[in-house]
Amino acid sequence: MKKMFLLMLVGWSGVYCFTGCSQEVEAKEEVQKFLVTSPLQKDTTITKEYVSQIHAYQHIEVRALEKGYLQKIYVDEGQTVREGQLMFQIMPMVYQAELQKSKAEANYVGIEYQNTKKLADNNVVSKNELALAQAKLDKANAEVGLAKTHLDFTTIRAPFNGMMDHFQARLGSLVDEGDLLTTLSDNSKMWVYFNVPEAEYLAYKAHARTEAETKVKLLMANNEVFKYPGVVQTIEADFNNETGNIAFRATFPNPDRLLRNGETGSVLMTVPLKNALIIPQKATFEVLEKKFVYVVDKRNVVHQREVVVGSEMPDLYIVTDGISADDKIMLEGIRKVKDGDKISFNYEAPKTVISHLKVYSE
């Protein structure tokens, strides 16, 4: 009975071992089946982000036009003013006195001219003396106009509708001609400047018949997109030789006056790409800040190959160098193989692979 029991135990152990080993072999073979695909080549568009500088449509320095004491300030910092509204008053007494003096001299010269004219009409004096009297009168009238202009310069009015900045001079300050009083911004619309690399500029020009057709968005500093889209209106004439960039200017409406002069943000512009090579991000791995993929050759051997990523999309990379549309690349299991390994794989078409990615849309 003991012999029979031992024989049965050995038999069961053999069956168990055979079954377990078979399962291990099958599991091993299953692990070695990897998913492989190819780059998708197609025309597409990407959204590029450009650091930008935001400027008011009009932004000027308000300066004193005459020397004197700042007698009155009619506005406040941060206030919205209307075109023609009185902002500052420089003490006008000296200029008023000069105007009165000029008018008195003009009146005196005018009387002289009338007397000379009567004499000239009676041929008592020559026409040359009459012309000289006329010249003196013209000069005196010009002095009146000049004095009036100086007096007018003591009152400073808003040249356009805008918003006040902080004061550079306080009430009672002695200001000289040209001293800065404040700045004034018309932020009803904003000019947003951003720099575009040469290659992207050429792609842009190849697809946009006119700059005004290109709509752009503005990503503000709080990572929210400004609700009013802008339009690219101008491109500067020259490239910056040091950076290889050229400056674009987009205009954004700003009816709510949310944007202010000097803000920062990023312009979001759609850039067309022709025959772009698109691969899933998960097909890549990184070594020393460089991107690599595993390319499968005709003998099913994998080879590590560096790729150059030109642009990034959600879950996708657009590759500019390193692989071609005909290459087969590993999609899954890239951490389980090494360069030179021979693998078994299942191939899946790139359109099918990309359509299953969570964020991608055609």
Secondary structure, DSSP 8 states (H G I E B T S, - for coil): -HHHHHHHHHHHHHHHHHHHHHHHHHHHHHHTEEEEE--EEEEEEEEEEEEEEEEEEEEEEEE-SS-EEEEEE-S-TT-EE-TT-EEEEE--HHHHHHHHHHHHHHHHHHHHHHHHHHHHHTTSS-HHHHHHHHHHHHHHHHHHHHHHHHHHTTEEE-SSSEEE---SS-TT-EE-TT-EEEEEEEEEEEEEEEEEEHHHHHHHHHH-SSGGG-EEEEEETTS-B-SS-EEEEEE-SS--TTT-EEEEEEEEE-TT----TT-EEEEEEEEEEEEEEEEEGGG-EEETTEEEEEEE-TTSBEEEEEEEEEEEETTEEEEEES--TT-EEE-S-TTS--TT-B-EEEE--HHHHHHTSSS---
